[in-house]
Every structure is written in structure tokens, then in C-alpha cells.
Amino acid sequence: MAGTRKTAVAVVLAALALTATACNNNDEKKADSAAPTTAATGSTASAAPTGGAKPEKVSPAVYLEQVTQKTSAAKSAKVEELIKVGQVSMTGKGVASWADGLEADLTMDLSGSPMAKLLEPVTGGPNVRYLYTKDAMFMHLGGKAVAGGGPEWVRYSKADMAKASGGSSDQLQSADPVQGVRTLIAGGKITEVGPETVNGKATTHYSGVLSADDVAKATSQGMSQEQVDKLKQKLTAAGITSDKIDVWVDADQLVVKRREQAEAKAGTMDITVTYSDYGTPVNATAPKDFTTLADLQKAGATD
């Protein structure tokens, strides 16, 4: 039994490290992401016409500010993720809410990761369910980790996640479409690529590259100084000198897809998230029966 527990501790720690490395790709969420439109050109945009094209005489930055308002007001959506960092590949599917902090119920498929076999004693297979609440992340346990009974969830506090990811305590930022658009706006150099069809929907594709110099100017693009400082820390810690961001927006001014690409210390980072069924209810209630990372570590050290 002692060996099983020690194995569980080691693998759960590995699972957290894997998730932290792959999912921590964005800066901290702003408390109020629905900021007023910043009229960079002095223009006021009307609703977008059918087909997802932006109104004429409105800059991409102004239009995308409107997108943040519409998407923020939608509050939640179904999400699908494709996350690649170096040799690690994961996919995820579930629901996420950004109405009052980020909350989500996501199932990640880790079969594309070289760590998948290592995780099986704890997860029971390649698919792992995660619950993200305002205060913590919960990972569902399976296999040998629960063979002898006991809690089926392990709780990671903000401090646990920050330690594993090198400083950031929020591992869900890739699922937040509002902050994704805000980061693109912060770059200050947005290109309207043009109309494209995504998952059967007519959209308009916008693209930009966020450099280290752009981060220094981000406070004038709707981001707080605290957000800018944390974004700088993230880029520096990951060894990222530039961050390419693409978003696809539909006729309702809602984000349909976003993609982020960068070269990092861990390898090439390529994260794509698609959104659908805006307004889908999200129930990410914290489990009542769980163990903590500290309890697992203690059990592994003493048994």
C-alpha cells in the first residue's frame, strides 16, 4: 500500500506539472473584462453585417473591443482545445464560464503526451477530468490511486498551481476568449486577414504579434499595470520573445476560434481553442470529498 501511495503522489505531481506547462499560456484575467470601447480612431462602430465582416471606417482595434464586450456578456460557452508544447500534445473538451472569474468542467485527453502511460496509475486511462473553481483546480483520480478506497478528487490550491507553473496560479486562461482578444489588442498591431469559414460559420480572421516591446505599451490598450507586469513575467519565464495570436469572429461579434503560437524554452507552443453554444450553463461545483496535494505528499513520505 505504501508503494501505491508513493506512486500516486509522484504521478499526481507529474500530472499537475504537465497541465501547468501546457495550459498556462495567458496572462491573469482582468477583474472586469468588459471595459468600455477604446476609440482608437475616434469612430463608433455599428453592429457587424451578416458574414462576420467588420463595419467600414472602424479600425480592427475598435471592432475587437466591441467583440470583448459581446463575448463577455455571453458569459460562457462550450470549448474544445488542442494544446501542443514541445513534444507534449493534449486535447480538451467541456464548458467554461468567465462571468465571475474563470470556472470550467473540462476533460483532457493526454494520449498524445509521452507521460500518458505514467499517468495511468492515477487517472485510470488517458482521459482526465478537471474542475476549475474560483479558488482551486480539482483533478479526478482513478486506477490504482483509488483502488483502496478514499477520495476520487485531488485539490490543487492557487499556491500549488503557481509553484508548478513558475509563478502563475491560473491554468485556465487558454479557455478565456475575452482575455485572448484583449491580449491581441494589447499588441497594437492587428491585421484583418479577411473572411474565413470556421466549423461551418462565416467569420472574420484577425491576427497580430505581441512582442516584448509591445507588452511595455499594453497599459494604453485596455490592460492594467498589474496585468502587464504578469504578462511580462510569463513571457520572460517561458523564454518567449514574441507571441502570435489569431482570432476568428462571427457576425454576432462572438469569438469562434483563437490560436496562440510562440517559441518557448519548452519548445514550440501552439494552442487552439474553439467556442460554440454561447450561454451554455457551467456547473463547476467543488467536490465535497477530496484529498489535497499536501495530504498526498504527507502520506507518500510516511507510509
Secondary structure, DSSP 8 states (H G I E B T S, - for coil): -HHHHHHHHHHHHHHHHHHHHHH--S----S--------TTS-------TTS---TT--HHHHHHHHHHHHHHH-EEEEEEEEEETTEEEEEEEEEE-SSS-EEEEEEE-TTSTTHHHHHHHHSSSEEEEEE-SSEEEEE--GGGGTT-S-SEEEEEHHHHHHHHTS-----GGG-HHHHHHHHHHTS-EEEEEEEEETTEEEEEEEEEEEHHHHHTGGGGT--HHHHHHHHHHHHHHT-SEEEEEEEEETTS-EEEEEEEEEETTEEEEEEEEEESTT--------SS-EEHHHHHHHHHH-
